[in-house]
């Protein structure tokens, strides 16, 4: 059973509430020749602990106290620089551009060295991915994380092998919310825009999918300044155990 969510996006939006079915082999024809594109931070992998750690490492260089994860999580989808801007402002010491550049260098150096210290795939995500691949789906990642950091994170978590294409913020000329990265990820995976779905956790992901004319699943457990439901994705997903059934419904419309 699904509960309809009222929103402004084209087509009905649903919160999938059906029991998990990933223990059985996937035979649904909706997955033949489809391409499922995942955002990374806050969608596929819970990277908040290490991103918050890198932010607090940069703050420590100014002898400022650490900021809490709950305070910084809403800014993760806006990138490291925005996290630093908000952290400095919350500390009572707004930083100018030169100082932000210095802090960002410290952030990136520390983050790259500690990129997978605590970051882990969200529960159920790898099982869902394996089920989708067994059903013939192509899988891709489209993220605003730098490509080098994306590849390093996926390698350290040993999950890069699951994906047919990986597009970071600097892989192509433009980044999300422009549609080019999403369309590029679909093309590089050998897929078709007409048989693709985006999965994300933020307004940026919803806007990207809408610009590319691709349906979008919004996960409710990610990093967003405002609740993902307010951005009216086609489907709201609370738990990866329900992803396969939710995508089958969406692709069968």
N, C-alpha and C positions, 0 to 999 in steps of 0.2 A: 504494500500500500504506500502511496506517496501523498504528501500534503502539498497543495499548490501554494506557491508564494507569489503574492501580487507584486508586480514590478513593471518597469518601463521597457525592459528589453524585449526584442522581437520574440514571439513564441512564448509558450507557458514555461514557468520555472517550477521545479519540483524539489522537495527535500526527500531523498531516497531513504525509506524506513524499512525496507524489506530485510529479512534475515540473510546473513551471508550465505553464498552458495559456491564459494571458490574451492570447496573440497571436491566437487565433481568436475570431470573434464569439460572443457568449454566446447560446445558444438554449435553455438548460435551463429547463424549465417551473417549477422550484422557485422562481424569482425573481419570478414574476408576482405583483404586489400584496403583496410582502413589504416589511418595514421593517428596515433595518440601522442600529443605533444605536451610534455610536462614542463612547467616552471620548476625551478630548483629550490631556492631558499624559501622555507615556509610551506612548500607544496610537496616536494618529494623528500627533502631532507630537512630535519630540524637542526639548522645551523646556528640558531640563536645563541647557545652557550658560548661558542667560540667567537662569534661576532661581538658579543657583549664583552668577552674577555679581552679582545683586541682593542675595543673602545676604552675600556678601563686602563689598559696598559698605556695608551696614549694620554689619558687624563693624569696618570701617575707622574708623567714627565713634567707636569705643571703642579705637582704636589696637591692634586685635587682628589677628593674621596671618590670611590667607585659609585657608579649609578646602577640601580637595580635592573634586572632583566625585564620585569613588567613595564618599566618606564621606557626602555629602549626598543622593545620588540615592535611597536607600531611604526618605527622609522626604518626598519630593516629593508623594506621593499623600495625605499627611496635611495638606498646606497650608503656606502661607508661615510662619505662626506656629510650627508645629511644627519647620520647618526652622531657624528662629531659635533656638528652645529647645534643639535638639540641637547647633547650632553653638556657642552660648554655653557649654553644658555641656562640650563637647569642648575648648573654649578654657580651661576652668577658672574661668569666671566666670558661674555661673548667674544669670539675670536675673529680677527680680521683675516683676509684672504691669505696673507703670507703665513700667519700662524696656522691656519687650517691646512695649508700645503705641508707644513712641517709635521703636524699631527697625523695627517693622512699617510705620510711616508712611514711614520712609526707604526701606525695601524697596520698597513699592508705588510711591512717586514715581519711584525709579530704574527699576524694572521696566517701568512703563508707558512710559517714555521710551526704553527699550531692548528692547522686548518681542520684536522679531524680528531682533535683531542677528545671532544665530547659530542661532536656532530654525528647524528645517526639517521638513517632512513626512518620515516614515520612508520609506526606499527601497521603491518598489513600491506605496506606498499610493494614490497618485493614479491610477496605471494601474488598480488594482483598483476604485477608486471609479468611474472612467469606464466600466469594463466592467459593473459592477453597475447603473449608471444606464441604460446602453444596453439592459439586459435587463429594465427596468421596475421596478427596486427603488426604494423611497423611502429616503432617507438622512437621518439626524439625528445631532446631537451632544448628549450628556448628560454634563456635566462639573461638578466641584466648584470650578472656576475661576469667579471672579466674572463675571457676564454681560458687563459693560463691557469687561473685559480679554479675554474670549473673543472678542467681536466685533472688537476692535481687532487681536488676533493674526490671526484669520482674514482680516480685510481686508488687513492688511499682507502676508500670504502669498498673497493673491488666491485663496482657496479657499472663501470663504463661499458662493459661488454654487452649489457642488455640493450644498448641504444644504437640505432642505425644512423643517427645524426646528432650532433651537439653544436648549438649556436650560442655563443656568449655575446656580451654587450659590444665587443670590439671585433667580432668575427666578420661582420658585414659593415657597410658604411653607416647604417642607422641602427638604433636600439629601440626596444619597446618604450612607449606604446605605438610606435610606427609599425605597420603590418609587415614590413620587409623581413624582420628576423623570423617571424612565425612562418610566413610563406617560404622563406629560405630553408627553414628546418624541415618543412614538409617536403620540399623539392629534393633536398639532400638525402632524405630518407627514402626517396623513390616513390613518394606518395602523391595523392591528388587532393587538392584543396576541397573538392566537393565531398571527399570521404575522410575528413579529418575532424578532430576535436582537440581543443585546448583545455588543459587543466591548470588552474592557478589559484592564488590566494589573495590577490590584491586588485584594487581598482585598475592598476596598470595592466594586469593580465586580461581583465574584462575588456578594457578599451582596445587592447591589441587584437583580441579575438574578434570584436565587433568590426574593427577597421579591416580585418582580413576576411570578413564574412564567414567566419568559422564558429560553430557552436562552442560553448564554454561551460565547463564544470568549475564551480567555485568551492574550494575546501574551506570549512569553517574553523579550522584549527591553526591557520597560518598567521602571517604577520601583516596586519592592516590597521590603518589609522581609524577606519570606520568599519562596522560589521560588513562582511562580504555580501550579505543578503541585500543590503541597501544599493548594491550595484547591479542587482538583478541578473545574475548568471542564469543560464538555461536550467542548470541543476545545482542544488546545494548538496554537498557531501560532507557528512559528519565523520565517516569512518571508511578507511580503505577496504574493509571487508565487503562493503556494498558497491565498490566501484564497477566491477564487472557487470552486474545487473543494471546499474544506472546507465552505463555506456551502451549496453545492448538496447535499452529503451530509446535512448537519444538517437542512436544511429539508425534505428528502425523507423523513425518518423517519416 
